[in-house]
Amino acid sequence: MLRRTLFASAAAALLAACGKTDDPAPEAASNDTPAGSGGKIDAKLAELGVELPEASVPIAAYTPWRKVDNIVYIAGQGPSDKGTVGKDYTTEQAYELAKEAVILSLSQLKAACGGDLDRVKQCVQLQCIVRSTSDFTEQHLVANGASELLRDIFGDAGLAARAAVGTNSLPVGFVVEIIATFEVA
């Protein structure tokens, strides 16, 4: 039952990351996000060669992020690549796609923080869902792409409690989907 709930939540979050609508999500629309805060985290991103794209708007009935008190929940984000790990992609290629998905999550987080990623205190939880063949067992190594990038950006505060699971299908054919939760100031 818990597994069904997890996958239902993941599926709902993935649908949010799958496209664009004419109207941005209510929370996303309420924040004018500056191009860059120019702070410590923006400098670290530049040092790592990471450029955050503009936060996308959902294509379904959800919000790309939700802030409750000092916790920001980021809806599932996935790279544009489609396919299956163990068939179309190697573990190493999927590792890079997990990094791409977490970069999209950071774009949403930046929107939730009004453009200032220096407000991030820590990544609380990270969920990595990997579309993979039934015999693929290296989901944890794919998830390391996201975890290691967050660690490189935020230091130890970027390391989160984590789940890495495999599935036979993800919305719009995503290879990897990342769902993240952050504590902010």
Buried (B, 14 or more C-beta within 10 A) or exposed (E): EEEEEBEEBBBBBBBBBBEEEEEBBEBBEEBEBEEBBEEEBBEBBEEEEBEBEEBBBBBBEBBBBBBEEEBBBBBBBBBEBBBBBBEBBEBEBBBBBBBBBBBBBBBBBBBBBBBBBBBBEBBBBBBBBBBBEEEBEBBBBBBBBBBBBBBBBBEEBBBBEBBBBBBEEBBBBBBBBBBBBBBBE
